[in-house]
């Protein structure tokens, strides 16, 4: 584990213009440097580097960060790997502290399993290319499927022989321990490339199959999928590596390593089902494609894509099974704030066959001509089956509103409500009430399971990626800064006010201000008021910033801007850089009005919260009136005077304090 002092030395030594200059041609423009963004295609440079602030920001695609963040993004590596690379560049020795025996054992287990998988990956490839059986069966199969040799090598495809157990024998001769080549279902230690029979004999788990290695974001071999080529009774078509301490099929996407740069560059990801779908599309020229691997979609997989884009197009077979598959799991994309499109291929075609028969131009044109957003796709599909049956139409409306309700962005929800109401020939108000009811239940359920993390605001378009622990001894995922910086752009309403308020904490948190005759720090004023009124920040990262300020602000020489800009939590540092780089709100404009601005933003937030409570109360009253629940009506009405009085008090305070920056 890397000591904090070493990380601080590297941050201090690393010059952002030198780090970026190794990859991007920069030219002087005033106090800053500018060049073409390496993370998206552009003809006019909008990628700005600020040597004085130690940050970079692209005003085209929104990506921003510090020196470590740039290396993580450009090299697609972990925090630790980026720190080590910068340490080497600036001749700073990166010493890792001694791990506890338990930590060391966990690290050794993980590293041993990656070594086993790496050895097996090369062994499978060698069997495919260098043995007669591999060339005659495995290589012939891939070529018959239309794959070029360069694509076979790029995806590291392999072959496992039919006779005997040569892999198990080779692994034992090479000295690999049995616990790492087999798999213990209880401890999840072991790669499972070798099975163990009841009588203790070891056998090749992937015998007589072509091999598809599954790679992590950083390119490490984490698992294998083996496809049988001959029909055998009571034998499944695919065998997959078992879950282990380094692999869970719910966390991985096939092809993400090969596709990640193309996904980020094109700001679009195509999702298919199988490995051959991915490989054939990649060969045809569509490289931004990944596969779920034939399993139901999971949130970790969706959030893996979210690191690179919020635009997803799901491709499915045109048969009945493909159509129903298109309806499963996509609600999770909507919940994560994705723009979701669905494409059904012609009957009898799948992405593999369609890519084999058409080049990328034809394929992409077909997608553009036939893609539809998921809500409209679902609406058209279910409307056809419902017909004029009132019960089926009611079920259809409930199904559609359930999908709309989980969409985090309020404006997007309203657009879909209006569109669905027109297509269903039903009152927009009816759909709105149903969505509000479902939305409230959804938020209540979330609060019970994860308290103080979300509110029903436009800010729910936030990235859901967990922050990465920079002291972890093994991290395989790349930076998520691109998705973070896209997610942290100010929106409107409550989220915009919260953004501006937290921006003051990040930029001026330690600054003293006088309020009502007493001196406080900006950060203390913000945190006290938010906690006193029990207001939930619109994004989890805002809460973490406040928590970190409380924890560290009393330390000697604490400087909020530097502290958050170089924070080890990737999400915190990314949003801090975004706030520091804000070109619309300069220090000269803000600093003379800090006290007034903090107070105004706090009152605006409180007013928004009160207005939402009043709206919720009105909606509840309408529901109670419809149900004829007079006891509930009486109870609800008793809350009304207090809410209205609090609103009036806040409005009076705001009326005396409006300032414009």
N, C-alpha and C positions, 0 to 999 in steps of 0.2 A: 504494500500500500504506500502511496506517495505522500510524504508529509506535506502539510499545508504550507510550511515555510518554503519548500522547494517550488511548489506551484506559484506562490507569490513572487519568487525570484524570477521565474520564467515569464510571468506576466509583465514584470517590471522591465525585463531585458528585451522582450519581443517588440520590435517596431512594426506596427501594422502595415506601414507602407512597404517595408522590406519583405514581410511574409506574403502579402498579396502580390507584390511585384515579382515574385518567383513564378507566378502563374498568369498574371494579367499585365498587359502593357498599359502603364499609367502615364498620364500627362498632367502637368500643373494647371490648376484653375483656382486662382485666389489662394486661400489658405489650405485648400484641399487638393486631392488628386482625383482624376476621373478616368474611367476606361470602360470597355465593353464588359458587361456582366458575364461571368463564366457559368452562371446557373440558368440562364435562359437566352434564347436567340434574340439579338437586337442589332440594329444597324447604327443607331446613334447611342453613344455611351451614356448610361444613366447610373453606372456603378461608381459610387463615391467613397473615397477613403479619407478619413479625418485623422491625420497624424497627432493633432493636439488632443483629441478625445480617445485615440487608440481604438477606433471602431471603423467598420465599413457598413454601407447601406446601399442597396439598389432601389432607386425610386421607380423602377419599372416593375419588377416582380415582388418587391417588398422584403427580400432576404436581407438580414442584417446580423451583426455579431462582432465578437472581438477576435483576437489572433487565433486563440485555440478553436473558437467556433468556426473560423474560416478553414482551418486545416481539417477539422472534422467533416465539414461539408464537402470540400473539394476532394478529399481523399477517401471519403465515406468510411471513416474509422471511428473508434471509440474515443472517449475523453482521455483515457490513460495513454492510448497510442499517440494521440495528438500532442499531449504534454511531452511525451518522450521524444517525439520528432522535433519539437521546438527546442527542447533541452539540448539535443544533439546539434541543432543549427547554431545555438548561442553558447555552446561549450559549457553547459551546466549539467553536472552529473545528477542524474535522477536516481536517487536511492530510495528503495522501498523498505518500509519498516518491517521488522520481523513479525510474522503472523503467529497467532496463537496455534497450539497443536491442532485444535478443531478446524480453524480456518485453513491451516496448511493442508490438512487431510482432505478437506472439501476441494481445495484448489488442485491438489495432486490427482484426485479422482477425476475431476473434469478434464484436466490436461491429458491424463492417460487415455480417457475415452476419445478425445479429439485425435490423439495420436493413432489409436486403433482405427478410427474411421478414415483418417487420411491414408493410412497404409492400405486399407481395404479398397478405398477408391482407386488408388493407383494399381492395385492388384487386379481389380475387375477390368480396368481399362487395358491393362497388359494382356489379360485373357482375350479380350475382344480383338485387339490389333495384332497380337504376336503368336497366337496359337491357331492351329488348323481348325479345331472345333469352333473357336470363337469367330474366326473369319467366315467359316462355312455356314454357321447358324446365326450368331448374333449380328455380325456386320452385314450379312446378307439381308437379314430382317430389316435393319434400319435403312439400308439402301433401297429395298423393295418398297418401303414406306415413303420413299422419295427424298430422304435426307442426304445432304451433301456431307462429305467427310469433314469439312471445316466446322459444320454445325454439330456433328457428332462429337468432335473434340471439344468444342466450346461448352457444350452441356455435360462433358465428361462422362458420356454414356459408356457402359461396360457390359460384361457378360460373366455369368457364373456357370461353370461346367456341370454336365449332367451326372457323370459317374463319380463315385467315391465322395470324399470330403476333403478335397485338396486345400481349401481355404483354412479349415480348422487345423489341418496338419501343418500348413505353412506358418500360421500364427503361433502354434505351440513351438515349432522349431526356432522361430524368431525370438522366443522368450516372453511373449505377451502372457500376462496372468489370465487365468481362466475367468476370474471375477469381472474382468473388463471386456472380454470378448463374448461372454454370455450375458444374461440379464437376470437380475434379482427383482421380481415384481414388487417386493416389499420395500426395499431400500432404493430401488430404481437406479442402482449402480450397474453398469455394464451396457455395452452397445447393442447386444443381441444379434450380432452378425453370425454367431454360432449358437445353435440350440443344444440342449442337453436332454437326453432321453431318461426315462425312469431308471434304467439300469446304469446310468452314469456315462454313457457314450456321448461324445461330441459329434455333431453333424452340421453340415453347411445349411444355414437357414434359407439362403437364396438359391439353392441348387437348381440348375436347369432354367435359368431366367435371364432376360436382359435387365440391366441395372440402370436405374435413374437416381443418381445421387441428389440429395436434398441439401442445399447450401444455405448458410445464414447470410444476412446482409453483408457481412464482411468477407464472405467466400469460404468459410470453414465448412467442412463436411460434417453435418449434424445427424444425418440419417440416410437410409436408402429405401427405394421402392423397387421391387422386382416383379417383372411381368412374365408369366409363363407363356411359352410359344406353342405348346402342344396341349390339346385338350386331354385332361385327366380326370377321372371320376373322383368326386369328393375332394378336389383340389381347387382352391380359389385362384382366380386369374392373377390377383396381386398379393404379394406379401410385403409388409412394411415393417420397418424397424419399430420395436416397442418403445413406449414412453420411457424416458430415463431422466436423470438429473440435467442432461444437456438438451433433451429433445421432448417436445410435446407437439403432436400434430396439429393441435388447436392454435399454436403460436407461429406456425411457419407457413409460407406460401411458396409453391414451387416456381422457380424462375426469377425470384425477386432480386437475386444477386446480379443476374444478367440484364434485368430490366430497369433497375433503379435509376440509372442516369437518364435513360430515355423517358421514363415516367416524369422525372423532375423537369427535364428540358421541355417536354411537350405539355406538361401540366394536365396529364390525362393517363388513366390506367384502364386497360382492357382486362376483364376478369373472365376466365374460362374454367372448365372443370378438370381436364386431364393434362398429363405431361406432354403427350404428343400434340395436343392443341397448341400449347405454348410454343413448342419447338418449331412446328410447321409455320405458325404465324410469324415467328421471329425470322425464319428462313425466307419467308415471302417479303420481308422488309418491315413488318410491324413488330417493333422490338419492345414496346411498352406494354407487355402482356404477362400476366401471372395466372397461376391456377390454384384453386382451393384444394386440389388433390382428391376430389371425389367425396370430401366430407362436408358436413353442414358448416356454413360460415360462422366464424366466431368473432367476438369483439377484438381480441388481440390481433387477429389477421387483418381486420378492417383498420385498426389503428396503425398497423405496419404500413399500409398503403397511405394512410393519412400523413405520414411523415413526408411524403413527396407530392401529394396532390389531394384535392377535395373533389375531383371529377372522376367518376367511374362509369364505364359502359360495360354492362354484363351481356355476354354472348351465350346464347343457348341454342340447342338443336330445335328445329322447327316442328318436332313431333309433339304429341300430347304430353309425354313425360318431360320434355324440355320446357314446355309452357308452364307446367305446374312447378317445375324446379325454379323457374324464374320468380315465382311468388314467395319462395321460401328464403328466409334470411335477409332479404333486401331491406326490410324495415329497419334493421340495425344500421345500414348505411344512412338512411334518412335520419335516424336518431343521432348519428355522429356528424350531421351537418353536410353530408355529401350531396352533390348534384348527381343524381342517378339516372342513367339512361339504360334502356333494355333493347336488345336487338335479337329478333328471332330469325335464324337462318332458314333457307328454303327446306322443304320437306326432304328428308333423306340426306341432308348435309349436316356436318358438324364443323367446328372451326378448323380441325385438322384437314378434312377433305376439301373444304372450301378454299383453304389457303393453298393446298396442293394444286388446285385447278385454276386459281386466279392469282395474279400478282397483287402487290400491295395497293396499287392505284385502284384496281377494280374492287378489291376488298374494302378499302376505306370509303370509296364512293357508295358501295352497297350499305355500309354502316350509316353514312350520312343520310342516305335516302330512306332508311327503314328504322332508324333509332327513334324511340319515343321515351319521354320521361316516365318514370315508374308509376306515378299516380294515374296518369292517363292510360297507360298500358293496363293497369289493374282495373280501371274503370271500364274500359272497353271490353276486356275479357269477361268480367263478372256481369256486366250489363247484358251481354249476349246470353249468358246462362240463366239470368234471372227472368228475362222476358217481362211479361205483364203480371207475374205472380206477386201479390202484395207482400207476402211473407218473405219471399226471396229478395225482393227489392229492399225491404227493411233491413234484411241481413247484409245486403250489399252496401247500404248507406252506413251501417255500423262498421263494416270492414274498412271502407274508405276513410271514414272519420278517424278510425283507430290509427291508420297510417299517417294521416295528416297531423294528428295530435302529437306524435313523437318527433316531428320536425322541430329542431331547436329555434330556428329563426322565425320571429313573429311575422315579418313581412312575407316570407315565403309561405307560411301557413295561410295567411290571408289570401294570397294569390290563388292557392290551390282550393281554398274554400269557395271563392268566387267562381273559378273555372268548373269545379265539380257541381256546384249548385246549378249552373247553366246546363251542364250536360245531363244531370239527373232530373232536371225540371222540378226542382224543389227550392223552397225558400232559403236564401242565403243565411237568414237569421237562425233558422232551424239548425243548419249545419254548424254555424258559429257557436250556438249554445251547446251542442253536443261535443264539439271540439274543446270548448272551455271546460266542460265537465270532465272529459277524459284527461285533459291537460292537468287539471287540479288534482285529480286522483293520482296521476303519474308523478307529479311533484311531491305529493304527500307520501307516496310509497318510497320515493328516493330519500326524502328527509328522514324517514324511519330507518332506512338502511345505511345511508351516508349523510349524517347530519351536517348542516352548514356547508354545503358545497355548491348548490345551484339555486337559482330563482328563475321564475318564468319570464325571462327577458331576452332581448335580442342577443345578449352576451352568451347565450347557450351555444353559439357557434364556436365556442372555445375548443382548443385542442384538448383531447382527452388523454394525450400521451402522459405517462408517468415520468417524473423527473428521473434522471440517471444519477446514480451514486458514483462520483468520480473516484472514490477510493476503492471501488470494487476491484478485485484482482482479475476478474474476467468479465469483460463486456464485449459483446460481439456486434451490437447494433450501431449504425452511424448516427450522426447528429440529426435531431428533428428540428433544427433551427429554421429551416425553410417553412415548414408547416406552422411553427410557432409564430414566426414573424408575420405570416399571412393572417393567422388567427387573432393577433393582438391589435390589429388596426381598429381605431375607434369606430364605433357604430353610431348609435343614437340613444336618446333617452337615458335611462338609468345607467346603462353600461358606459356611455360616453362620459357621464359625470364621474362614475367610479374610476374610469381610466384616467381622467384628468386629475382626480384626487390622489390616486396612487402615483401618478407622474410627479406630483409635488413631493411626495414622500421619497421617491427615488432620487430626484434632483436636488431637493433642499431639506431632506428629512431632519438633519441636525440643526438647521437654522433656527435661531430664536425669534419668536414673535410675541408682541404684547397684546393680550386680550383681556379686557376688563381689568386692567391694572396689574396683571400678573404675567410673568415671562414663562413661556412654554416653548418646547421645540415643535416644529411643524408636524413631525411624525407622532409625537405624543398627543397633540390636539386631534389628529385624524383618528388614531386608534381609540382614544378615550371615547369620542363621540360615537363611533361605529359600534363599539362594544356596549356602551351605556344604553343605546337604543336597540340593541340586539338585532342589528341589520346584517344580513348575510351578504358578503361581497358577491358580485355577479360572476366572478371567475375564481376557481380554487387558487390560481397563482397569486391573485391579489391578497388572499388570506395568508398565503405563505410569506409574501413580502412583509406584511404587517407583523407576522410572528417573528421573522428574522430581525426586523427592526427592534422589536421589544427585547429580543435576546442579546443583541450586540450593540445597541446604540449608546450604552453607557461605557463602552470600552474606550480607553485613551485614544485620542486622535481619530475617532470614528468619522468617516466621510461617507455619506450615504451613496453618492453617485459612484464612487470608486468601489465601494463594498458590493453594490448590486451589479455593476457592470462586469465585474470579474468574479461573480458568485459561481460556486461549483455546481449549483443546480442549473442545468442547461436552460430550462424554461424561464427561470428568473433572470439569468443574464441576458437572454435573448429579448425579453420584453423590456428590460432596463435599457438595453442599447436602442431599441425602438423609441423609447420615451426620450432618451438623451438626444437622439438624432432628429427629433421633431423639428422640421424646418419652419413650421408655422407659429411656434410659440417660443420666442427667443428669451434669453435671460433678462435682457434689458426691458422687455415688455412685462415680464412676470414679477421680477424681484421687488419692485416698488409696491406691489399690491398683494404680497404673499398672505398677510393676515386676512385681508378682506376676501381674497379669492378662496382660501380654505373655508372660511365661514360660509360664503355663498354656496360653494359646492356641497357642503354638508347639509345646508338647508334644502337645496334642490333635490338631493338624494332623499332626505326625509319626506319632502313633499311628494315625490314620486311613489315612495313606499306607502304613504297615507292614501294617495289616490288609488293605488292598486287595492288596498284594503277596503276602500269605499266601493270600488267596482265589484270586488268579490262579495261584499255584503249585499249589494243590489242584486247580483246574480243569485245569491242564496235566497234572498227574499222572493224573487220570482219563482224559484223552484218550490219554495215552501207554499206560496200562494197557489201554484198549479196543483200541488199535492193536497191542499186544504189543511195543512199542518199549522193550526193557529197557535199552538204552544211555542212552536219553533219561531213563528213570525214575531210573537211577543218578545221572545228572548233576543232575536236579531235586532229588533227595533230599539232595544235598550242599549245596544252598542253604538247606535248612530250618533247621538248628541256628542259623545266624547270624541269620536273620530272627526266630526265636523268642527268642533272647537279646536282640536289640535291642528287641523288644516288651516283654520283662520289665523291661529297664532303664528304658524310658519309663514303664511302668506304675508302677514304684517312685517315679520322680520326680513323676509326677502325683499319686500317693497322698499325697505330702507337701505338695502345693501347691494343693489344691482350694480355691477361693474362690467365693463366690456374690455376684453383683452384682444 
